[in-house]
Amino acid sequence: MSPFSGISKHWVLLALSITFIPYVFAADVDPAKLDACPGYRATNVKVSGGRLTADLTLAGQACNVFGQDLQALSLSVAYETNERIHVKITDPTTARYEVPESVFPRPDANRVVSPHSAAIQFNYTTSPFSFSIYRTSTREILFSTASHPIIFEPQYLRLKTNLPGDANIYGFGEHTNPFHLPTDNTTLTLWSRDAFGIPVGTNLYGNHPIYFEHRITGTHGVFFLNSNGMDVKLSNVGGTSLEYNAIGGVMDFYFFSGSETDPTAVARQYSDLAGHPAEVPYWSFGFHQCRFGYKDFVDVASVISRYAAADIPLETMWTDIDYMDRRRIFTVDPHYFPMNRMRDIVAYLHSHDQRFILMTDPAVAYLPDDPDYGSYHRGKDLDIYLKAENGSDFLGLVWPGVTVYPDWFNAKVAEYWNNEFHLFYNPDTGLDIDGAWIDMNEPSSFCNLPCDDPFQQAIEQFLPPPRSNPPPDPNAPIFGNVSQPHIGRRDDVLEPPYAINNAAGPLSSKTAFTNAVHANGLQEYNVHNIYGTMMSSATREALLSRRPGKRPLIITRSTFAGAGAHVGKWLGDNMSLWDHYRFSIAGMLNFATIFQIPMVGSDICGFAGNTTETLCARWAMLGAFYPFMRNHNADTSISQEFYLWDSVATAARNAINTRYRLLDYLYTAFHQAHTDGTPVLHPLWFKYPKDTNTFPIDLQFFFGDSILVSPVTEENSTSVDIYLPKDIFYDFATLAPVQGTGSTVTLSGVNLTTIPLHIKGGTVLPLRVESAANTVELRKQNFEFVVAPGQDGSAAGKLYIDDGELISPPKTTSINMTFKGGKLDVRGSFGFATGVKVARVRFLNVLNVPKRVRVNGANVYTSNYDATNKVLDVDVDVAFDKNISVEYS
């Protein structure tokens, strides 16, 4: 949450009036000049099985574009698997920063495979040195630095590859851009910043230097393991190209072969390197509600009661920083959110099978003279705060005023963070949270450069902000009847010679200074982009120490590659705009399908600005198909809880009803993702990789493997143009078959409480027969199977069930559903007791009334045939604890 979300309009206008100190970005250098640099010459090339090494020496007069060209480099190439090649170029004479293994673990460096068995190959030219990656089976070049010399300087690394003229590039986050990236003069900057309003085309909160390229001939991926600031440039000038411009680190590239036929293969290959996504608890897929601006505990309790009165399932209530005493983490305001009343709310939620989560920021209020703020003093005693260049604790400016920041590299930071969680979130004496929400971890600072006096700026910015309403009666009834220091000198890490296109200006603007020093000696200049992910890991450890063995739900704002193995992500401080409604799909697809962070969603109805009834109704339905579903908005905006408009309430009930019936289907997809990295969402081209019409589509997507979601995306419209590939689909509402012809179809009469959904042919869907008020009750509902045959008449599906909570559940149920020749077989292992029945099976596209229907070989007479929609319903009503077969003829 940016300071521009504010606590009052006066404060917002003040914040907006603050100007940055002058800063001049490095002038763009003519690409032709860079391509005229000498590059390097490869010598002493050695090949041993799946390993190649070489020395690289400067091949001519140095360019010295942004510093002195290094005279000598080292090249190493390793065929790490049959699908992955690791190419690394380093300085052999000087140790340079690399992403720490503790943040991004590497595979076993001693294991390589034979190039003869590899799906991709490394090829090189000696002088000037260039290299390419090509597909073994077709010799198609996937990546090539030919005619683009490598530039390697102390604070500038440049590597450039040619691309096809019609390149389909996806990835490189975090940005607000189309999913299908434009290649015409696009700069993608990677540098974490507090990006209020998620402006289009600028660097946002996280950093994922991974891209997938899709061609008719296949899909492959490239990952640049580098956490320094960088610009990635896509250009069509002189041929289409992709260029990396990094301000530090080393050239550390991983190339993934992907597949010629299955785009999901490259996602699994990247996941094998970056880490498979963490499994989350079953309840986390429920609906979540939050607001920045709940005034007091009475306000929070009222929202919970109003959702119940409106019959809208609320799984988890969240509380933003409002609950804190003067915005200090690990505190509650004794007048507005007293501990005993907040504990009453948590107890009420838990007694109704609901959950509670609240905000925890990294910045700790700097209060050396306040003995009552133990969280600061315990950290000071352990000396775990990030240091300024002069060795003192680095001071920033965040919500509580002047702050210090935990140093996640400090050997004692886990002891500190775990202890604070144990003390404040203690089930017996504190707030018994069910998950964690971490924010401001870019890390964000509100201090304007040069930030010589953060104490004065705290006064000028009204930090911590005052309360705008009187405190409530501490005994007010709830859940009743519902009514409506000195900064060191600046050097090249503060103003590097190559200035990336950071939207905030200088690298240290609105964040920790880049010359701040961590406990292990690393400067913030190098590790800035991994601060949020390190906080994520520490928070996961703290939650596990509270509830050993139970899966945590952690939602963070700032992420780096590999974060999905620990946390989920929300897409930050968006706006109540139709553009942001539409862009949310692209952002979600990036994180869920490419970055391997599938627990992702946008603030439904928008965070900042005032939503409208129409936008909120449409967003409530779209949000039901985000993996992470949460309504959240700002204190300067109108309230937007779903129950405030009749149409939005109806839309939410309808969408949540569908979501909850599909929850085990989604849960199964997440389990698959955790097992092997298969994405839980799919762009259309994942399913139809040869259909060029699908390549740019990012307003439709597959929820799970088989549910095509096609939301209305224009204001005041009751129709939507959707693309249906050449395949058979089924309308989710009527179950009637719909034949796609590889063309656009207009759906009319889509009212505010409906979202178009289609089932992809070839699917057996496991559904709960009915929705429920919460996920505990949902798990008591019976199952039904919807058999949606593909064009070949067959269908298949999977279902995974466990206790929904434990990291290593002792018992699981894993089912495969297959349909062919009129017969459905449901077979698997039933280790975990489902406790429910299979109520019925629904066969789709049945052309005639069958003569005979059998369940487990016995004739049944309780079936119903809908001739209009070609649906055969068979009542099964058997315990779901063994194999089942249902057939018709």
Secondary structure, DSSP 8 states (H G I E B T S, - for coil): --GGG-SSHHHHHHHHH-------------HHHHHTS--EEEEEEEEETTEEEEEEEE-SS---SSS---SEEEEEEEE-SSSEEEEEEE-SSS------TTTS----TT----GGG-SEEEEEETTTTEEEEEETTT--EEEE-TT---EEETTEEEEEEE--TT-EEEEEES-BS-SS---SSEEEEE-----TT--BTS--S-BEEEEEEEETTEEEEEEE---S-EEEEEE-TTS-EEEEEESSS-EEEEEEEEESS-THHHHHHHHHHH-------GGGGSEEE--TT--SHHHHHHHHHHHHHTT----EEEE-GGGSBTTBTT---TTTS-HHHHHHHHHHHHHTT-EEEEEE-S-EE--TT-TT-HHHHHHHHHT-B-B-TTSSB--EEETTEEEE-B-TTSTTHHHHHHHHHHHHT-TTTS---SSEEE-STTTB----TT-S-HHHHHHHTTSS---SS----TT---SSS----------TTTS-SS----TTSSTTTTBS-TT-B-TTS-BHHHHGGGHHHHHHHHHHHHHHHHSTTB---EEES--BTTGGGT-EEE--S-BSSHHHHHHHHHHHHIIIIISS--SEE-EET-SBS---HHHHHHHHHHHTTSSSEEE---TTS----GGGSHHHHHHHHHHHHHHHHTHHHHHHHHHHHHHH---SEE-HHHH-TT-GGGTT--S-EEETTTEEE----STT-S-EEEEE-SSEEEETTT--EEE--SEEEEE----TT---EEEESSEEEEEESS--SSHHHHTTS-EEEEEE--TTS-EEEEEEE--SSBSS-S--EEEEEEEETTEEEEEEEE-S---SEEEEEEEES--S--S-EEETTEE---EEEETTTTEEEEEEEEESSS-EEEEE-
